[in-house]
Amino acid sequence: MRVILLGPPGAGKGTQAGTVAAHLGVPHVATGDIFRENVGQGTELGTLAKQYMNQGQLVPDDVTIAMVLERMARPDCASGVVLDGFPRTTAQAEALDGALATQDQAIDRALLIDVSEQELVKRLSGRRVCRGCQRPYNLTEAPSKKDGICDECGGELEQRADDAPDKVKVRIQVYTAQTAPLVGYYENKGTLRRVNGEQPIELVARELVAALV
């Protein structure tokens, strides 16, 4: 089964995508991980992607599409995949559909996690990430046991550049303008399912899994 997780930044797509992928027994493919791999290797695409991400902007379609399609072509995605962070524009969605159609495949479900703007700003402004293992925390909802230190590896926690309050508002504006139209795109295809993302994490996960049927 090929599934897409939709929702604004801070909706919890990364956490929930992992749950859905485990339920289906397929890989969780996140564009964030693909970008970090390129950034970490210092590739030309990685350097370019970092500039856009730090400004809260979307990475250009041609760069993103090429990286995602290469990842989906690997053997572990043959039986399905859960995509997190892609597509983000209707142009990307159309390119993905076109690539899948050449292999007689298609997206089976697009799951939308709905969260209000007020809740998003609260969540993202309080988010911290470990410099070492990249484990995420939240100052109010899921803090580390020791202030500023990762429970997992003991690494230092930092606020991502694009989680600063002013950047958060830019990211939400970008989402509304460029990504929100995807809701209508998949709704018209009959594959969209909506879930209230302001519920407890376990309940959101349960409803997402139920929406796969």
Secondary structure in CASP SS format (residue, H / E / C, confidence):
PFRMAT SS
TARGET T0000
AUTHOR 0000-0000-0000
METHOD secondary structure of the structure
MODEL  1
M C 1.00
R E 1.00
V E 1.00
I E 1.00
L E 1.00
L E 1.00
G C 1.00
P C 1.00
P C 1.00
G C 1.00
A C 1.00
G C 1.00
K H 1.00
G H 1.00
T H 1.00
Q H 1.00
A H 1.00
G H 1.00
T H 1.00
V H 1.00
A H 1.00
A H 1.00
H H 1.00
L H 1.00
G C 1.00
V C 1.00
P C 1.00
H E 1.00
V E 1.00
A E 1.00
T H 1.00
G H 1.00
D H 1.00
I H 1.00
F H 1.00
R H 1.00
E H 1.00
N H 1.00
V H 1.00
G H 1.00
Q H 1.00
G C 1.00
T C 1.00
E H 1.00
L H 1.00
G H 1.00
T H 1.00
L H 1.00
A H 1.00
K H 1.00
Q H 1.00
Y H 1.00
M H 1.00
N H 1.00
Q C 1.00
G C 1.00
Q C 1.00
L C 1.00
V C 1.00
P C 1.00
D H 1.00
D H 1.00
V H 1.00
T H 1.00
I H 1.00
A H 1.00
M H 1.00
V H 1.00
L H 1.00
E H 1.00
R H 1.00
M H 1.00
A C 1.00
R C 1.00
P H 1.00
D H 1.00
C H 1.00
A C 1.00
S C 1.00
G C 1.00
V E 1.00
V E 1.00
L E 1.00
D E 1.00
G C 1.00
F C 1.00
P C 1.00
R C 1.00
T C 1.00
T H 1.00
A H 1.00
Q H 1.00
A H 1.00
E H 1.00
A H 1.00
L H 1.00
D H 1.00
G H 1.00
A H 1.00
L H 1.00
A H 1.00
T C 1.00
Q C 1.00
D C 1.00
Q C 1.00
A C 1.00
I C 1.00
D C 1.00
R E 1.00
A E 1.00
L E 1.00
L E 1.00
I E 1.00
D E 1.00
V C 1.00
S C 1.00
E H 1.00
Q H 1.00
E H 1.00
L H 1.00
V H 1.00
K H 1.00
R H 1.00
L H 1.00
S H 1.00
G C 1.00
R E 1.00
R E 1.00
V E 1.00
C E 1.00
R C 1.00
G C 1.00
C C 1.00
Q C 1.00
R C 1.00
P E 1.00
Y E 1.00
N E 1.00
L C 1.00
T C 1.00
E C 1.00
A E 1.00
P C 1.00
S C 1.00
K C 1.00
K E 1.00
D C 1.00
G C 1.00
I E 1.00
C C 1.00
D C 1.00
E C 1.00
C C 1.00
G C 1.00
G C 1.00
E E 1.00
L E 1.00
E E 1.00
Q C 1.00
R C 1.00
A H 1.00
D H 1.00
D H 1.00
A C 1.00
P H 1.00
D H 1.00
K H 1.00
V H 1.00
K H 1.00
V H 1.00
R H 1.00
I H 1.00
Q H 1.00
V H 1.00
Y H 1.00
T H 1.00
A H 1.00
Q H 1.00
T H 1.00
A C 1.00
P H 1.00
L H 1.00
V H 1.00
G H 1.00
Y H 1.00
Y H 1.00
E H 1.00
N H 1.00
K H 1.00
G C 1.00
T C 1.00
L E 1.00
R E 1.00
R E 1.00
V E 1.00
N E 1.00
G C 1.00
E C 1.00
Q C 1.00
P C 1.00
I H 1.00
E H 1.00
L H 1.00
V H 1.00
A H 1.00
R H 1.00
E H 1.00
L H 1.00
V H 1.00
A H 1.00
A C 1.00
L C 1.00
V C 1.00
END
